Every structure is written in structure tokens, then in C-alpha cells.
Amino acid sequence: MKQNKGLQLAYLAGVIDSDGCITISKHAPRAQCQQKSPNYRVGIHINQVDGRMLDYIKGIFGGKIYVCKQYGHGNATVYRWEIVSQDKAQALLKLLAPFLRYKKKQAEYAYQFCCLKNRQEKDRLRRMKESSGTDIIGRSKPVRKLTNNQLKEREDLFLKIKKEKHTFVPSAAVETKRSESSKDGKR
């Protein structure tokens, strides 16, 4: 039975809201690649003990499934579905945004990060074209380094999503109960 794409997106958004993670990860520069600045990457992940749901999600949205061992949960095998491809993550985040509830802000920051990274890459290619620098053989030198401003923009979004992950705002229902209790003198 073929399902409506909106229904599939709503289903995925619900699973991500409950068991998923939308993140920007930061990795130290790799010396073997002569990197000078940290590497940032957007990822969408879901961890489940039952891999059937993840297999269903992978069949519709792509991505990869890994088998993990999560100690502390009775040594249960945990399956992880993830999308870390920049382009696939960006496209999926755009589609998921209207359906997400609890992780909507994280998705917005991750989407902004993908757009920022694409703009910065275009800028890097433009700077490379304009560069007249050559190596000792006469080949043009690639422009790999991010500007300080570009690094700051990436770091700002990285910190925003990190802060959002640790922010809990109680629902209006909880606040209403709490204020009614305090009016009655109850705690």
C-alpha cells in the first residue's frame, strides 16, 4: 500500500521528535588532510531497539542503518538510522520542518547551517578562481581555508543547536496546573 508523502513525513517527524536527534557535530582538524579549521557536519539520527521501524524509514527516505551495542540497557542491541550527507539532510530538514514539534528549532538551525555551508563553499570556489597563487610547479593553489567570519558563523549555529538541545520549556498545561496550585496555597 502506497502512503501519502505528507503522512510519511509526519510519521518520521514524530519518531524524530521522540527518539531522534538533529545535530551539528564538530570535529577537530585532521592533520593528514592539512586541515586548519574544525570540520562541522549536520546529522539526523534515530536510535531504536527494534530495527524494523528504521528499515521502513530507510526504505522511504534513504540513509544508513548501523548496529550498535548500548550498555546500560540490558546490553540490548540498538539500531541507528542516520543521514549525514549534507544535501540529503538539507532536503529532508526542509520537508520535515512543518511536521516537527519538539525538535523544530533544532531542524531550523541545522537547515540554516546547511544553507550557510553551501554559500561558503560557493564563496570558496569564487576565491579560488580569483586567486593567482600557484605552487612551485605552476599549478593553482586550492583555497581551502575558511575565513574567520565563516568559522564564526558555523560556530554560532553549532552553539545555538547545542543550547537548544539542553533547553526544556514546560508546556502551558504544566504552567497552568502549577499556578492554580500556588493560588490554593498547595505545593
N, C-alpha and C positions, 0 to 999 in steps of 0.2 A: 504494500500500500504506500503510495507516494504522499508525503505530507507537504503542507504549505510551508514555504520558506520562512515566513514570519513565525509560524508555530515552532519550527526547528530552532530559530534564533531565540525565541522566548524560552524554550527548554534549556538551551545551552546557557543563556544568561542566568537562569535560576540555579543551575548546577554551579556555575562560576560564583554566583553570589554566596552559595552555601559552602562549597568545597574547593573553590578555585582561588587563584592568585593572579593578579595582574601586576607586573613588576617591571622596574628598570633595574637591571643588575649592573654593577660597576666592577671591573676587573683591572688589576694593576697592569701597567705597560709591560709588554713582552719584549725582553732583551733580544731574543733570537730574531724578532721581526723588526728590530731597531725602532720600536715604538717609543715615543717620548711622552705621550699622554695616556690617561686611562681609557679603557675601552668600555663603552656603555652598550647595553642590549636590552631591548624590550622582550618580555616573555609573557605568555599566557599559559597557565598550568592548572591541572586538576589532578588531585590525588584521591584514589578510591581503593578500597579493599577488593571490591568486585570489579573486574576489568570489563565486563560485558557492556556497561554503560559507556565506558571510554571507547570501546571498539565501535559502538554505534556512532559516537561523536566523531571519531576519526573517519568513519565511512562517509560522513556528510561534509565535514569541514577540513579534512586533511590533518596534518600534524604527525606526531610520532608518539608511540606508547613505549614506555620503559618499565621494566620490572625492578622494583626497589625492595629493600628489606628495611622495615621500620621497627626498630627495637623500642620496647616500652609499650607496645600494643599487642602483647602476647606473641611477639615475634611473627606477626601476620605479614604476609606478602602484600605489598602495596604497589599498585599500578599507577603510573603517572603519564597523563596525556599532556603534550605541550606543543606549542607553536612558538618558535623563536626566530623564524625567518622574518626579517624586517617588513617586507612587502606584504606577506600573508597576515602578520599581526596587525599591521595598519589597516588593511582592508576589513579584517574581522572586527576590529575595535569600532570602526565606523558603523558597521552593520549592527553590532551589539548595543551600542550606546542607548537607543531608545528603550531597550528591554531591561537593562541593568537597574538595580535599585540600590543595593548597598555598596557596590564597587563602581558606581557610575563615575565618581570623581577620579578614582584611580585610572579608569579607562580613558577619561578625558586627558589626564596628564600624560599617559602613555601614548595616546594618539598625537598630542601636541609634540611629544618627543620625536615620534616617527617623522612628522612633517618637518620639524626643525632639522633633524639629521639629513633628510633629503635636500633641504635648502642649503645646508652647509656643504654637502657633497657637490652640489652644482657650483657653489662658490669656489670650492677647492679646485674643481676642473677648470673653471674660468681663470683662476690664479695660475694654474699650471700652464694654460695656453699663453697667458701674458708673460710668464716667466721666461727670462732669457738665459737662465742659469744652465750651464752644461757641465758634464763631468769631464774627466781627463781624456776620454775617448771622443768627446764631442756630442754625446747623446744628451738630450734634455733631461734635467733632473726632475723627478716627480715631486710635487708639492704634497707632502704627507701631513705636515704639522697643522694642527688646529690653532686658530688664533686664541689669545687669552679670552676674548669676548665669547667666542664659540664654546670654549671649555666652560666658562661661567654659565652660559645658557643651559648647557647639558647638566651641569651640576645642580643648578637651581631646580630643574624639573625632577632630577633624581631625588633631591631632598624633599620636594613637595610630595611626591608619591610615597616616600618613606614616612613622612609625618602623617599622611592620610591613613596609612596602614595602622597607626597607633592611636587614632582618634576615634573615640566612641561617643556618639551623641544619643542619649536616651530618647526613645520615641515620645510623642506627645501624650500617649496614654499613660506611660510611666510617670511623666511630669504631672499630669492631672491627678493621678492617684496620690502622689507624694504631697501635692499642695492641699488636697482635700483632707488628708490625714493630719497635716500640721494645723489646719483650721480647727479640727476637732480636738486638738491637743494630743493626738495619738502620734506615736512614732513608729 
